[in-house]
Amino acid sequence: MFLPSFQLTNKIAFVTGAGRGIGRALAIGLAEAGADVMIVSRTASNLEEVAGGINKTGRKA
């Protein structure tokens, strides 16, 4: 979900627990708002999947 008034362009967000659930949704949502996102999780395979979702928004993971 993207809110036009919520812009994070040129910002960097840090999300722990980004591999699944709320953390995953938050990481992708922050990327959709314009932030590059640093993601952390215990499972590398989950992170690769989330990073792909972030990269699809045009932002860096």
C-alpha distance matrix in Angstrom:
0.0 3.8 6.7 9.8 12.1 10.8 12.6 14.1 16.1 19.3 18.4 18.8 17.0 18.9 17.4 20.0 19.6 17.0 18.6 16.9 15.2 13.4 14.6 13.2 9.6 10.2 11.9 9.4 6.7 9.8 10.8 8.0 9.1 12.6 14.3 16.7 16.4 19.6 19.1 21.8 22.6 25.8 25.3 25.4 24.4 21.0 20.5 21.4 18.7 15.9 17.6 17.4 13.6 13.5 16.3 14.6 12.2 15.6 15.8 18.5 18.5
3.8 0.0 3.8 6.3 8.9 7.8 9.3 11.4 13.1 16.6 16.1 17.2 16.0 18.6 17.9 21.0 21.2 18.4 20.5 19.4 18.0 15.9 16.3 15.1 11.9 11.5 12.6 10.3 7.2 9.0 9.8 6.5 6.5 10.0 12.4 15.2 15.8 19.3 19.5 22.6 24.0 27.5 27.1 26.8 26.1 22.9 21.8 22.5 20.3 17.3 18.2 18.1 14.6 13.6 16.0 14.5 11.4 14.2 14.4 17.5 18.2
6.7 3.8 0.0 3.8 5.6 5.4 8.0 10.9 13.0 16.7 16.2 17.8 16.8 19.6 19.3 22.5 23.1 20.7 23.1 22.0 20.3 17.7 18.3 17.7 14.4 13.3 14.8 13.2 9.6 10.6 12.0 9.1 7.5 11.0 13.4 16.8 17.6 21.0 21.6 24.6 26.2 29.8 29.8 29.7 29.2 26.0 24.7 25.7 23.7 20.5 21.2 21.5 18.1 16.7 19.0 17.9 14.5 16.8 16.7 19.7 20.6
9.8 6.3 3.8 0.0 3.8 5.5 7.0 10.5 11.7 15.6 15.9 18.2 17.9 21.2 21.4 24.9 25.8 23.3 25.8 25.1 23.7 21.1 21.3 20.6 17.5 16.3 17.2 15.4 12.2 12.4 13.1 10.2 8.1 10.6 13.7 17.2 18.7 22.3 23.5 26.7 28.7 32.4 32.3 31.8 31.5 28.5 26.8 27.5 25.8 22.6 22.8 22.9 19.7 18.0 19.7 18.5 14.9 16.6 16.7 20.0 21.6
12.1 8.9 5.6 3.8 0.0 3.8 6.1 9.8 11.6 15.1 15.1 17.6 17.4 20.7 21.2 24.7 26.0 23.9 26.8 26.2 24.6 21.6 21.7 21.7 18.7 16.8 17.9 16.9 13.5 12.9 14.4 12.2 9.2 11.5 13.9 17.7 19.1 22.5 23.9 27.0 29.2 32.9 33.2 32.9 33.0 29.9 28.1 29.1 27.7 24.3 24.4 25.1 22.0 19.8 21.8 21.1 17.4 18.8 18.2 21.2 22.6
10.8 7.8 5.4 5.5 3.8 0.0 3.8 6.8 9.5 12.8 12.1 14.2 13.7 16.9 17.4 20.9 22.4 20.3 23.4 22.9 21.6 18.5 18.2 18.4 15.7 13.4 14.4 13.8 10.4 9.3 11.3 9.8 6.4 9.0 10.7 14.4 15.5 18.8 20.2 23.2 25.5 29.2 29.7 29.4 29.7 26.6 24.7 25.9 24.7 21.1 21.3 22.3 19.3 17.0 19.2 19.1 15.4 16.8 15.7 18.3 19.4
12.6 9.3 8.0 7.0 6.1 3.8 0.0 3.8 5.7 9.2 9.1 11.8 12.2 15.8 17.0 20.7 22.5 20.2 23.3 23.4 22.7 19.8 18.9 18.8 16.6 14.1 14.1 13.6 10.9 8.9 9.9 8.9 5.2 6.2 8.1 11.9 13.7 17.1 19.1 22.4 25.0 28.8 29.2 28.5 29.0 26.2 23.8 24.8 23.9 20.4 19.9 21.0 18.4 15.6 17.3 17.5 13.7 14.4 13.1 15.7 17.3
14.1 11.4 10.9 10.5 9.8 6.8 3.8 0.0 3.8 6.3 5.4 8.0 8.8 12.6 14.3 18.1 20.3 18.1 21.2 21.9 21.6 18.9 17.3 17.3 15.8 13.0 12.3 12.4 10.5 7.4 8.2 8.8 5.4 4.8 5.0 8.7 10.6 13.8 16.1 19.5 22.4 26.2 26.7 25.9 26.7 24.1 21.4 22.5 22.1 18.6 17.7 19.2 17.1 13.9 15.5 16.5 13.0 13.2 11.0 13.0 14.4
16.1 13.1 13.0 11.7 11.6 9.5 5.7 3.8 0.0 3.8 5.5 8.6 10.6 14.4 16.5 20.3 22.5 20.0 22.9 23.9 24.1 21.7 19.8 19.3 18.1 15.7 14.2 13.9 12.6 9.7 9.0 9.6 7.0 4.3 5.4 8.3 11.3 14.6 17.3 20.9 24.0 27.7 28.0 26.7 27.4 25.2 22.3 22.8 22.6 19.4 17.8 19.0 17.4 13.9 14.6 15.7 12.3 11.4 9.6 11.8 14.2
19.3 16.6 16.7 15.6 15.1 12.8 9.2 6.3 3.8 0.0 3.8 6.9 10.0 13.6 16.4 20.0 22.6 20.3 23.2 24.8 25.4 23.1 20.7 20.4 19.9 17.3 15.2 15.5 14.9 11.6 10.6 12.3 10.2 7.0 6.2 7.5 10.8 13.4 16.7 20.1 23.5 27.1 27.6 26.0 27.1 25.3 22.1 22.5 23.0 19.9 17.8 19.4 18.4 14.7 15.0 16.9 14.0 12.3 9.9 10.9 13.4
18.4 16.1 16.2 15.9 15.1 12.1 9.1 5.4 5.5 3.8 0.0 3.8 6.6 10.2 13.1 16.7 19.5 17.6 20.8 22.4 22.8 20.4 17.8 18.1 17.8 14.7 12.9 14.0 13.3 9.6 9.7 12.0 9.7 7.4 5.0 6.4 8.6 10.9 14.1 17.3 20.7 24.4 25.3 24.1 25.5 23.4 20.2 21.2 21.8 18.5 16.7 18.9 17.8 14.1 15.2 17.4 14.5 13.6 10.5 10.9 12.3
18.8 17.2 17.8 18.2 17.6 14.2 11.8 8.0 8.6 6.9 3.8 0.0 3.8 6.8 10.0 13.4 16.4 14.6 17.7 19.7 20.5 18.4 15.4 15.7 16.1 13.2 10.8 12.6 12.8 9.1 9.2 12.3 11.0 9.0 5.3 4.9 5.7 7.3 10.6 13.7 17.2 20.8 21.8 20.6 22.3 20.4 17.0 18.3 19.2 15.9 14.2 16.9 16.2 12.5 13.9 16.6 14.4 13.7 10.0 9.3 9.7
17.0 16.0 16.8 17.9 17.4 13.7 12.2 8.8 10.6 10.0 6.6 3.8 0.0 3.8 6.5 10.1 13.0 11.4 14.9 16.6 17.2 14.8 11.8 12.7 13.1 9.9 8.0 10.6 10.6 7.2 8.4 11.7 10.6 9.8 6.3 6.3 4.7 6.1 8.4 11.2 14.5 18.2 19.4 18.8 20.5 18.1 15.1 17.0 17.6 14.1 13.2 16.2 15.1 11.8 14.1 16.6 14.5 14.7 11.2 10.5 9.7
18.9 18.6 19.6 21.2 20.7 16.9 15.8 12.6 14.4 13.6 10.2 6.8 3.8 0.0 3.8 6.7 10.0 9.2 12.7 14.7 15.7 13.7 10.3 11.7 13.1 10.1 8.1 11.5 12.3 9.6 10.9 14.3 13.8 13.3 9.7 8.8 5.8 4.7 6.1 8.0 11.3 14.9 16.5 16.3 18.4 16.1 13.2 15.7 16.7 13.3 12.7 16.2 15.5 12.8 15.2 18.0 16.6 17.0 13.4 11.9 9.9
17.4 17.9 19.3 21.4 21.2 17.4 17.0 14.3 16.5 16.4 13.1 10.0 6.5 3.8 0.0 3.8 6.5 5.8 9.5 11.2 12.0 10.1 6.6 8.4 10.2 7.6 6.2 10.0 11.1 9.4 11.0 14.1 14.3 14.6 11.5 10.8 7.2 6.3 5.1 6.3 8.8 12.4 14.0 14.4 16.2 13.5 11.1 14.2 14.6 11.3 11.8 15.2 14.2 12.2 15.2 17.6 16.5 17.7 14.5 13.3 10.6
20.0 21.0 22.5 24.9 24.7 20.9 20.7 18.1 20.3 20.0 16.7 13.4 10.1 6.7 3.8 0.0 3.8 5.3 8.3 10.2 11.3 10.1 6.7 9.1 11.7 9.9 9.0 12.6 14.0 12.9 14.5 17.5 17.9 18.3 15.2 14.2 10.4 8.5 6.1 4.7 6.2 9.4 11.7 12.8 15.0 12.5 10.6 14.2 14.9 12.2 13.1 16.6 16.0 14.7 17.6 20.0 19.4 20.7 17.6 16.0 12.8
19.6 21.2 23.1 25.8 26.0 22.4 22.5 20.3 22.5 22.6 19.5 16.4 13.0 10.0 6.5 3.8 0.0 3.8 5.6 6.9 8.3 8.1 5.2 7.4 10.4 9.8 9.4 12.5 14.2 14.2 15.6 18.1 19.1 20.0 17.3 16.3 12.5 11.0 7.6 5.9 4.9 7.6 9.4 11.4 13.0 10.1 9.4 13.1 13.3 11.0 12.9 16.0 15.3 14.8 18.0 19.9 19.8 21.6 18.9 17.5 14.1
17.0 18.4 20.7 23.3 23.9 20.3 20.2 18.1 20.0 20.3 17.6 14.6 11.4 9.2 5.8 5.3 3.8 0.0 3.8 5.6 7.6 7.6 4.1 4.4 7.8 7.7 6.3 9.1 11.4 11.5 12.3 14.9 16.3 17.0 14.7 13.5 9.9 9.1 5.6 5.7 5.7 9.1 9.6 10.5 11.5 8.2 7.0 10.4 10.2 7.4 9.4 12.4 11.5 11.1 14.3 16.1 16.1 18.0 15.5 14.3 11.0
18.6 20.5 23.1 25.8 26.8 23.4 23.3 21.2 22.9 23.2 20.8 17.7 14.9 12.7 9.5 8.3 5.6 3.8 0.0 3.8 7.3 9.0 6.7 5.5 9.3 10.4 9.2 10.8 13.6 14.4 14.7 16.9 19.0 19.6 17.5 16.1 12.6 11.6 7.9 7.3 5.3 7.6 6.8 8.0 8.3 4.8 5.1 8.5 8.0 6.5 9.2 11.6 11.3 12.0 14.8 16.3 17.1 19.1 17.2 15.8 12.4
16.9 19.4 22.0 25.1 26.2 22.9 23.4 21.9 23.9 24.8 22.4 19.7 16.6 14.7 11.2 10.2 6.9 5.6 3.8 0.0 3.8 6.6 6.0 4.7 7.6 9.7 9.7 10.8 13.1 14.7 15.4 17.0 19.1 20.4 18.8 18.0 14.7 14.4 10.9 10.6 8.5 10.3 9.5 11.3 10.7 7.0 8.4 11.2 9.6 8.1 11.6 13.2 12.0 13.3 16.4 17.2 17.8 20.4 18.8 18.1 15.0
15.2 18.0 20.3 23.7 24.6 21.6 22.7 21.6 24.1 25.4 22.8 20.5 17.2 15.7 12.0 11.3 8.3 7.6 7.3 3.8 0.0 3.8 5.5 5.4 6.4 8.7 10.2 11.1 12.4 14.4 15.9 16.8 18.6 20.6 19.3 19.2 16.1 16.3 13.1 13.0 11.4 13.3 13.0 15.0 14.4 10.7 12.0 14.7 12.7 10.8 14.3 15.8 13.8 14.9 18.3 18.7 18.7 21.7 20.2 20.1 17.3
13.4 15.9 17.7 21.1 21.6 18.5 19.8 18.9 21.7 23.1 20.4 18.4 14.8 13.7 10.1 10.1 8.1 7.6 9.0 6.6 3.8 0.0 3.8 5.4 5.1 6.0 8.5 10.0 10.3 12.0 14.2 15.1 16.2 18.5 17.2 17.7 14.7 15.2 12.6 13.0 12.2 14.8 15.2 17.0 17.0 13.2 13.5 16.4 14.7 11.9 14.9 16.8 14.4 14.6 18.4 18.8 18.1 21.0 19.2 19.4 16.9
14.6 16.3 18.3 21.3 21.7 18.2 18.9 17.3 19.8 20.7 17.8 15.4 11.8 10.3 6.6 6.7 5.2 4.1 6.7 6.0 5.5 3.8 0.0 3.8 5.5 5.0 6.1 8.7 9.7 10.5 12.3 14.2 15.2 16.8 14.9 14.8 11.4 11.5 8.9 9.3 9.2 12.2 12.9 14.3 14.9 11.3 10.7 13.9 12.8 9.8 12.3 14.7 12.9 12.5 16.1 17.3 16.7 19.1 16.8 16.5 13.7
13.2 15.1 17.7 20.6 21.7 18.4 18.8 17.3 19.3 20.4 18.1 15.7 12.7 11.7 8.4 9.1 7.4 4.4 5.5 4.7 5.4 5.4 3.8 0.0 3.8 5.4 5.2 6.3 8.5 10.0 10.9 12.4 14.4 15.8 14.3 14.0 10.9 11.6 8.8 10.0 9.7 12.7 12.3 13.1 12.8 9.1 8.8 11.3 9.6 6.5 9.5 11.4 9.4 9.7 13.3 14.1 13.9 16.6 14.9 14.7 12.0
9.6 11.9 14.4 17.5 18.7 15.7 16.6 15.8 18.1 19.9 17.8 16.1 13.1 13.1 10.2 11.7 10.4 7.8 9.3 7.6 6.4 5.1 5.5 3.8 0.0 3.8 5.5 5.3 6.0 8.6 10.0 10.5 12.3 14.4 13.8 14.4 12.0 13.6 11.6 13.3 13.4 16.4 16.1 16.8 16.2 12.6 12.3 14.3 12.1 9.0 11.7 13.0 10.0 10.3 14.0 14.0 13.1 16.2 14.9 15.7 13.8
10.2 11.5 13.3 16.3 16.8 13.4 14.1 13.0 15.7 17.3 14.7 13.2 9.9 10.1 7.6 9.9 9.8 7.7 10.4 9.7 8.7 6.0 5.0 5.4 3.8 0.0 3.8 5.5 5.0 6.0 8.5 9.7 10.4 12.5 11.3 12.3 9.9 11.6 10.3 12.3 13.2 16.7 17.0 17.7 17.9 14.3 13.2 15.5 14.1 10.5 12.4 14.3 11.6 10.6 14.3 15.0 13.4 16.0 14.0 14.7 12.9
11.9 12.6 14.8 17.2 17.9 14.4 14.1 12.3 14.2 15.2 12.9 10.8 8.0 8.1 6.2 9.0 9.4 6.3 9.2 9.7 10.2 8.5 6.1 5.2 5.5 3.8 0.0 3.8 5.5 5.3 6.3 8.7 10.0 11.0 9.2 9.2 6.5 8.3 7.2 10.0 11.6 15.2 15.3 15.2 15.6 12.5 10.5 12.6 11.7 7.9 9.0 11.3 9.1 7.4 11.1 12.5 11.2 13.3 10.9 11.1 9.1
9.4 10.3 13.2 15.4 16.9 13.8 13.6 12.4 13.9 15.5 14.0 12.6 10.6 11.5 10.0 12.6 12.5 9.1 10.8 10.8 11.1 10.0 8.7 6.3 5.3 5.5 3.8 0.0 3.8 5.5 5.0 6.2 8.7 9.9 9.4 9.8 8.3 10.9 10.0 13.0 14.2 17.7 17.1 16.6 16.1 13.1 11.6 12.6 10.9 7.4 8.6 9.7 6.6 5.5 9.2 9.5 8.2 11.0 9.6 10.8 9.6
6.7 7.2 9.6 12.2 13.5 10.4 10.9 10.5 12.6 14.9 13.3 12.8 10.6 12.3 11.1 14.0 14.2 11.4 13.6 13.1 12.4 10.3 9.7 8.5 6.0 5.0 5.5 3.8 0.0 3.8 5.3 5.0 6.3 8.9 9.0 10.8 9.9 12.9 12.6 15.5 16.9 20.4 20.2 20.0 19.8 16.5 15.1 16.4 14.6 11.2 12.3 13.3 10.0 8.6 12.0 11.9 9.5 12.4 11.1 13.0 12.5
9.8 9.0 10.6 12.4 12.9 9.3 8.9 7.4 9.7 11.6 9.6 9.1 7.2 9.6 9.4 12.9 14.2 11.5 14.4 14.7 14.4 12.0 10.5 10.0 8.6 6.0 5.3 5.5 3.8 0.0 3.8 5.4 5.0 6.6 5.7 7.8 7.2 10.5 11.2 14.4 16.5 20.3 20.5 20.1 20.5 17.5 15.4 16.8 15.8 12.1 12.3 14.0 11.4 8.8 11.9 12.7 10.0 11.8 9.6 11.1 10.9
10.8 9.8 12.0 13.1 14.4 11.3 9.9 8.2 9.0 10.6 9.7 9.2 8.4 10.9 11.0 14.5 15.6 12.3 14.7 15.4 15.9 14.2 12.3 10.9 10.0 8.5 6.3 5.0 5.3 3.8 0.0 3.8 5.3 5.1 4.8 5.9 6.4 10.1 11.1 14.7 16.9 20.6 20.3 19.2 19.3 16.8 14.4 15.0 14.1 10.8 10.1 11.3 9.0 5.9 8.4 9.3 6.5 8.1 6.0 8.1 8.6
8.0 6.5 9.1 10.2 12.2 9.8 8.9 8.8 9.6 12.3 12.0 12.3 11.7 14.3 14.1 17.5 18.1 14.9 16.9 17.0 16.8 15.1 14.2 12.4 10.5 9.7 8.7 6.2 5.0 5.4 3.8 0.0 3.8 5.4 7.3 9.3 10.2 13.9 14.6 18.1 19.9 23.5 23.0 22.0 21.6 18.9 17.0 17.4 15.9 12.8 12.6 12.9 9.8 7.8 9.9 9.4 6.0 8.4 8.0 11.0 12.0
9.1 6.5 7.5 8.1 9.2 6.4 5.2 5.4 7.0 10.2 9.7 11.0 10.6 13.8 14.3 17.9 19.1 16.3 19.0 19.1 18.6 16.2 15.2 14.4 12.3 10.4 10.0 8.7 6.3 5.0 5.3 3.8 0.0 3.8 6.1 9.3 10.6 14.3 15.6 19.1 21.3 25.1 25.0 24.3 24.3 21.5 19.4 20.2 19.0 15.6 15.3 16.1 13.3 10.8 12.8 12.8 9.2 10.7 9.6 12.4 13.6
12.6 10.0 11.0 10.6 11.5 9.0 6.2 4.8 4.3 7.0 7.4 9.0 9.8 13.3 14.6 18.3 20.0 17.0 19.6 20.4 20.6 18.5 16.8 15.8 14.4 12.5 11.0 9.9 8.9 6.6 5.1 5.4 3.8 0.0 3.8 6.8 9.3 13.0 15.1 18.7 21.4 25.1 25.1 23.8 24.1 21.7 19.1 19.5 18.9 15.7 14.5 15.4 13.3 10.1 11.3 12.0 8.4 8.5 6.9 9.8 11.8
14.3 12.4 13.4 13.7 13.9 10.7 8.1 5.0 5.4 6.2 5.0 5.3 6.3 9.7 11.5 15.2 17.3 14.7 17.5 18.8 19.3 17.2 14.9 14.3 13.8 11.3 9.2 9.4 9.0 5.7 4.8 7.3 6.1 3.8 0.0 3.8 6.0 9.6 12.0 15.6 18.6 22.3 22.6 21.4 22.2 19.9 17.0 17.8 17.7 14.4 12.9 14.7 13.1 9.6 11.1 12.8 9.9 9.7 6.7 8.1 9.4
16.7 15.2 16.8 17.2 17.7 14.4 11.9 8.7 8.3 7.5 6.4 4.9 6.3 8.8 10.8 14.2 16.3 13.5 16.1 18.0 19.2 17.7 14.8 14.0 14.4 12.3 9.2 9.8 10.8 7.8 5.9 9.3 9.3 6.8 3.8 0.0 3.8 6.9 9.8 13.5 16.6 20.2 20.3 18.7 19.7 17.9 14.6 15.1 15.7 12.7 10.5 12.6 12.0 8.2 9.1 11.8 9.8 9.0 5.2 4.9 6.1
16.4 15.8 17.6 18.7 19.1 15.5 13.7 10.6 11.3 10.8 8.6 5.7 4.7 5.8 7.2 10.4 12.5 9.9 12.6 14.7 16.1 14.7 11.4 10.9 12.0 9.9 6.5 8.3 9.9 7.2 6.4 10.2 10.6 9.3 6.0 3.8 0.0 3.8 6.1 9.8 12.9 16.5 16.9 15.6 16.9 14.9 11.6 12.9 13.6 10.3 8.7 11.6 11.0 7.7 9.6 12.5 11.1 11.2 7.7 6.4 5.0
19.6 19.3 21.0 22.3 22.5 18.8 17.1 13.8 14.6 13.4 10.9 7.3 6.1 4.7 6.3 8.5 11.0 9.1 11.6 14.4 16.3 15.2 11.5 11.6 13.6 11.6 8.3 10.9 12.9 10.5 10.1 13.9 14.3 13.0 9.6 6.9 3.8 0.0 3.8 6.9 10.4 13.9 14.7 13.4 15.4 13.8 10.3 12.0 13.6 10.7 9.1 12.7 12.9 10.0 11.7 15.0 14.3 14.3 10.7 8.3 5.7
19.1 19.5 21.6 23.5 23.9 20.2 19.1 16.1 17.3 16.7 14.1 10.6 8.4 6.1 5.1 6.1 7.6 5.6 7.9 10.9 13.1 12.6 8.9 8.8 11.6 10.3 7.2 10.0 12.6 11.2 11.1 14.6 15.6 15.1 12.0 9.8 6.1 3.8 0.0 3.8 6.9 10.5 11.2 10.4 12.4 10.4 7.2 9.8 11.1 8.4 7.8 11.6 11.8 9.9 12.2 15.1 15.0 15.7 12.6 10.4 6.9
21.8 22.6 24.6 26.7 27.0 23.2 22.4 19.5 20.9 20.1 17.3 13.7 11.2 8.0 6.3 4.7 5.9 5.7 7.3 10.6 13.0 13.0 9.3 10.0 13.3 12.3 10.0 13.0 15.5 14.4 14.7 18.1 19.1 18.7 15.6 13.5 9.8 6.9 3.8 0.0 3.8 7.1 8.7 8.8 11.5 9.9 7.3 10.6 12.3 10.2 10.4 14.0 14.5 13.3 15.5 18.3 18.5 19.3 16.3 13.9 10.3
22.6 24.0 26.2 28.7 29.2 25.5 25.0 22.4 24.0 23.5 20.7 17.2 14.5 11.3 8.8 6.2 4.9 5.7 5.3 8.5 11.4 12.2 9.2 9.7 13.4 13.2 11.6 14.2 16.9 16.5 16.9 19.9 21.3 21.4 18.6 16.6 12.9 10.4 6.9 3.8 0.0 3.8 5.5 7.0 9.5 7.7 6.6 10.2 11.6 10.2 11.4 14.6 15.1 14.8 17.2 19.6 20.2 21.4 18.8 16.6 12.9
25.8 27.5 29.8 32.4 32.9 29.2 28.8 26.2 27.7 27.1 24.4 20.8 18.2 14.9 12.4 9.4 7.6 9.1 7.6 10.3 13.3 14.8 12.2 12.7 16.4 16.7 15.2 17.7 20.4 20.3 20.6 23.5 25.1 25.1 22.3 20.2 16.5 13.9 10.5 7.1 3.8 0.0 3.8 6.5 9.2 8.5 8.5 11.7 13.2 12.9 14.1 17.0 17.9 18.0 20.1 22.4 23.4 24.7 22.2 19.8 16.0
25.3 27.1 29.8 32.3 33.2 29.7 29.2 26.7 28.0 27.6 25.3 21.8 19.4 16.5 14.0 11.7 9.4 9.6 6.8 9.5 13.0 15.2 12.9 12.3 16.1 17.0 15.3 17.1 20.2 20.5 20.3 23.0 25.0 25.1 22.6 20.3 16.9 14.7 11.2 8.7 5.5 3.8 0.0 3.8 5.6 5.5 6.6 9.0 10.5 11.1 12.5 14.7 16.0 16.8 18.5 20.6 22.1 23.4 21.4 19.2 15.4
25.4 26.8 29.7 31.8 32.9 29.4 28.5 25.9 26.7 26.0 24.1 20.6 18.8 16.3 14.4 12.8 11.4 10.5 8.0 11.3 15.0 17.0 14.3 13.1 16.8 17.7 15.2 16.6 20.0 20.1 19.2 22.0 24.3 23.8 21.4 18.7 15.6 13.4 10.4 8.8 7.0 6.5 3.8 0.0 3.8 5.4 5.0 6.3 8.8 9.9 10.3 12.4 14.4 15.1 16.2 18.5 20.4 21.2 19.3 16.8 13.2
24.4 26.1 29.2 31.5 33.0 29.7 29.0 26.7 27.4 27.1 25.5 22.3 20.5 18.4 16.2 15.0 13.0 11.5 8.3 10.7 14.4 17.0 14.9 12.8 16.2 17.9 15.6 16.1 19.8 20.5 19.3 21.6 24.3 24.1 22.2 19.7 16.9 15.4 12.4 11.5 9.5 9.2 5.6 3.8 0.0 3.8 5.4 5.2 6.6 8.9 9.9 11.0 13.0 14.5 15.5 17.1 19.4 20.6 19.4 17.3 14.0
21.0 22.9 26.0 28.5 29.9 26.6 26.2 24.1 25.2 25.3 23.4 20.4 18.1 16.1 13.5 12.5 10.1 8.2 4.8 7.0 10.7 13.2 11.3 9.1 12.6 14.3 12.5 13.1 16.5 17.5 16.8 18.9 21.5 21.7 19.9 17.9 14.9 13.8 10.4 9.9 7.7 8.5 5.5 5.4 3.8 0.0 3.8 5.5 5.2 6.4 8.6 10.0 11.0 12.5 14.3 15.7 17.6 19.3 17.9 16.3 12.9
20.5 21.8 24.7 26.8 28.1 24.7 23.8 21.4 22.3 22.1 20.2 17.0 15.1 13.2 11.1 10.6 9.4 7.0 5.1 8.4 12.0 13.5 10.7 8.8 12.3 13.2 10.5 11.6 15.1 15.4 14.4 17.0 19.4 19.1 17.0 14.6 11.6 10.3 7.2 7.3 6.6 8.5 6.6 5.0 5.4 3.8 0.0 3.8 5.3 5.0 5.9 8.5 9.8 10.3 11.9 14.1 15.6 16.8 15.0 13.0 9.4
21.4 22.5 25.7 27.5 29.1 25.9 24.8 22.5 22.8 22.5 21.2 18.3 17.0 15.7 14.2 14.2 13.1 10.4 8.5 11.2 14.7 16.4 13.9 11.3 14.3 15.5 12.6 12.6 16.4 16.8 15.0 17.4 20.2 19.5 17.8 15.1 12.9 12.0 9.8 10.6 10.2 11.7 9.0 6.3 5.2 5.5 3.8 0.0 3.8 5.5 5.0 6.2 8.8 9.9 10.4 12.4 14.7 15.5 14.4 12.3 9.3
18.7 20.3 23.7 25.8 27.7 24.7 23.9 22.1 22.6 23.0 21.8 19.2 17.6 16.7 14.6 14.9 13.3 10.2 8.0 9.6 12.7 14.7 12.8 9.6 12.1 14.1 11.7 10.9 14.6 15.8 14.1 15.9 19.0 18.9 17.7 15.7 13.6 13.6 11.1 12.3 11.6 13.2 10.5 8.8 6.6 5.2 5.3 3.8 0.0 3.8 5.4 5.2 6.6 8.9 10.0 10.9 13.3 15.0 14.4 13.3 10.7
15.9 17.3 20.5 22.6 24.3 21.1 20.4 18.6 19.4 19.9 18.5 15.9 14.1 13.3 11.3 12.2 11.0 7.4 6.5 8.1 10.8 11.9 9.8 6.5 9.0 10.5 7.9 7.4 11.2 12.1 10.8 12.8 15.6 15.7 14.4 12.7 10.3 10.7 8.4 10.2 10.2 12.9 11.1 9.9 8.9 6.4 5.0 5.5 3.8 0.0 3.8 5.3 5.0 6.3 8.6 9.9 11.3 13.2 12.0 11.2 8.4
17.6 18.2 21.2 22.8 24.4 21.3 19.9 17.7 17.8 17.8 16.7 14.2 13.2 12.7 11.8 13.1 12.9 9.4 9.2 11.6 14.3 14.9 12.3 9.5 11.7 12.4 9.0 8.6 12.3 12.3 10.1 12.6 15.3 14.5 12.9 10.5 8.7 9.1 7.8 10.4 11.4 14.1 12.5 10.3 9.9 8.6 5.9 5.0 5.4 3.8 0.0 3.8 5.4 5.0 6.1 8.6 10.1 11.0 9.5 8.0 5.3
17.4 18.1 21.5 22.9 25.1 22.3 21.0 19.2 19.0 19.4 18.9 16.9 16.2 16.2 15.2 16.6 16.0 12.4 11.6 13.2 15.8 16.8 14.7 11.4 13.0 14.3 11.3 9.7 13.3 14.0 11.3 12.9 16.1 15.4 14.7 12.6 11.6 12.7 11.6 14.0 14.6 17.0 14.7 12.4 11.0 10.0 8.5 6.2 5.2 5.3 3.8 0.0 3.8 5.4 5.1 6.2 9.0 10.1 10.0 9.4 8.0
13.6 14.6 18.1 19.7 22.0 19.3 18.4 17.1 17.4 18.4 17.8 16.2 15.1 15.5 14.2 16.0 15.3 11.5 11.3 12.0 13.8 14.4 12.9 9.4 10.0 11.6 9.1 6.6 10.0 11.4 9.0 9.8 13.3 13.3 13.1 12.0 11.0 12.9 11.8 14.5 15.1 17.9 16.0 14.4 13.0 11.0 9.8 8.8 6.6 5.0 5.4 3.8 0.0 3.8 5.5 5.2 6.9 9.4 9.4 10.0 8.9
13.5 13.6 16.7 18.0 19.8 17.0 15.6 13.9 13.9 14.7 14.1 12.5 11.8 12.8 12.2 14.7 14.8 11.1 12.0 13.3 14.9 14.6 12.5 9.7 10.3 10.6 7.4 5.5 8.6 8.8 5.9 7.8 10.8 10.1 9.6 8.2 7.7 10.0 9.9 13.3 14.8 18.0 16.8 15.1 14.5 12.5 10.3 9.9 8.9 6.3 5.0 5.4 3.8 0.0 3.8 5.4 5.4 7.1 6.1 6.7 6.1
16.3 16.0 19.0 19.7 21.8 19.2 17.3 15.5 14.6 15.0 15.2 13.9 14.1 15.2 15.2 17.6 18.0 14.3 14.8 16.4 18.3 18.4 16.1 13.3 14.0 14.3 11.1 9.2 12.0 11.9 8.4 9.9 12.8 11.3 11.1 9.1 9.6 11.7 12.2 15.5 17.2 20.1 18.5 16.2 15.5 14.3 11.9 10.4 10.0 8.6 6.1 5.1 5.5 3.8 0.0 3.8 5.3 5.2 5.2 5.7 6.4
14.6 14.5 17.9 18.5 21.1 19.1 17.5 16.5 15.7 16.9 17.4 16.6 16.6 18.0 17.6 20.0 19.9 16.1 16.3 17.2 18.7 18.8 17.3 14.1 14.0 15.0 12.5 9.5 11.9 12.7 9.3 9.4 12.8 12.0 12.8 11.8 12.5 15.0 15.1 18.3 19.6 22.4 20.6 18.5 17.1 15.7 14.1 12.4 10.9 9.9 8.6 6.2 5.2 5.4 3.8 0.0 3.8 5.4 7.4 9.1 10.1
12.2 11.4 14.5 14.9 17.4 15.4 13.7 13.0 12.3 14.0 14.5 14.4 14.5 16.6 16.5 19.4 19.8 16.1 17.1 17.8 18.7 18.1 16.7 13.9 13.1 13.4 11.2 8.2 9.5 10.0 6.5 6.0 9.2 8.4 9.9 9.8 11.1 14.3 15.0 18.5 20.2 23.4 22.1 20.4 19.4 17.6 15.6 14.7 13.3 11.3 10.1 9.0 6.9 5.4 5.3 3.8 0.0 3.8 5.6 8.6 10.2
15.6 14.2 16.8 16.6 18.8 16.8 14.4 13.2 11.4 12.3 13.6 13.7 14.7 17.0 17.7 20.7 21.6 18.0 19.1 20.4 21.7 21.0 19.1 16.6 16.2 16.0 13.3 11.0 12.4 11.8 8.1 8.4 10.7 8.5 9.7 9.0 11.2 14.3 15.7 19.3 21.4 24.7 23.4 21.2 20.6 19.3 16.8 15.5 15.0 13.2 11.0 10.1 9.4 7.1 5.2 5.4 3.8 0.0 3.8 6.9 9.7
15.8 14.4 16.7 16.7 18.2 15.7 13.1 11.0 9.6 9.9 10.5 10.0 11.2 13.4 14.5 17.6 18.9 15.5 17.2 18.8 20.2 19.2 16.8 14.9 14.9 14.0 10.9 9.6 11.1 9.6 6.0 8.0 9.6 6.9 6.7 5.2 7.7 10.7 12.6 16.3 18.8 22.2 21.4 19.3 19.4 17.9 15.0 14.4 14.4 12.0 9.5 10.0 9.4 6.1 5.2 7.4 5.6 3.8 0.0 3.8 6.7
18.5 17.5 19.7 20.0 21.2 18.3 15.7 13.0 11.8 10.9 10.9 9.3 10.5 11.9 13.3 16.0 17.5 14.3 15.8 18.1 20.1 19.4 16.5 14.7 15.7 14.7 11.1 10.8 13.0 11.1 8.1 11.0 12.4 9.8 8.1 4.9 6.4 8.3 10.4 13.9 16.6 19.8 19.2 16.8 17.3 16.3 13.0 12.3 13.3 11.2 8.0 9.4 10.0 6.7 5.7 9.1 8.6 6.9 3.8 0.0 3.8
18.5 18.2 20.6 21.6 22.6 19.4 17.3 14.4 14.2 13.4 12.3 9.7 9.7 9.9 10.6 12.8 14.1 11.0 12.4 15.0 17.3 16.9 13.7 12.0 13.8 12.9 9.1 9.6 12.5 10.9 8.6 12.0 13.6 11.8 9.4 6.1 5.0 5.7 6.9 10.3 12.9 16.0 15.4 13.2 14.0 12.9 9.4 9.3 10.7 8.4 5.3 8.0 8.9 6.1 6.4 10.1 10.2 9.7 6.7 3.8 0.0
